[in-house]
Amino acid sequence: MKPLLFLANAFINTFGITQPSEAAAKRASQFIAVLIGLVIFVFLGVAAFGIYLMSRP
């Protein structure tokens, strides 16, 4: 979880957002983890569908 907390804090510090509490920062890192997971899932789904289309006769 530490890399995600680092990513959340980097985003917060880059855009000058007020520092959140520790609980809010943990919640933000969990939200980022879910978004990254969704992006990977969608990417794999599109890739699998593309492979399926290319392998059809």
N, C-alpha and C positions, 0 to 999 in steps of 0.2 A: 504494500500500500504506500510505502514511502515514495516511490517514483511518481505516483499519482498525486500525492500531497505536494511534491516538488513542482509538478506541472501546474497544479491549481494555484499554488503560491506565485509561480512565475507569471501566470496569466493575470492574477490580481495585482501584482507589483508592476507589470508592464503597462497596464491600463490605468493605474492609479486609483484602483477601487479601494475603499476603506477596508482595512484588515478585518476579516470575520473572526468570530470566536473559533475555538478549536473544534467544537462540534459542527459548526457550519462549514469549516474547511474540510473536515472528514466527509461530510455529506456531499460537498462539491466534488471531492475526489472520487466518491462512489458514483456520482452522476457522470463524471468524465469516463470512468471505467465502463459504465453501461453504454455510453455513446460509442466508445471505441469498439466494444463488443458488437454493437449493432452494425457499425460500418464494416467490420470484418465479415460478419454474417451475410450482409447484403453483397459484398464483394465476392465472397465464395459462391453465393447463390447465382449471381450473374455469370461468374466464370463457369460454373457447372452447367448452366443453361447454354452458354456459348459452346462448350465442349459437346454437349448433347446435340446441338444444331449442326455442328461441323461433322459429327460422326454418323449422322443419318445418311443413308444411301441416296 
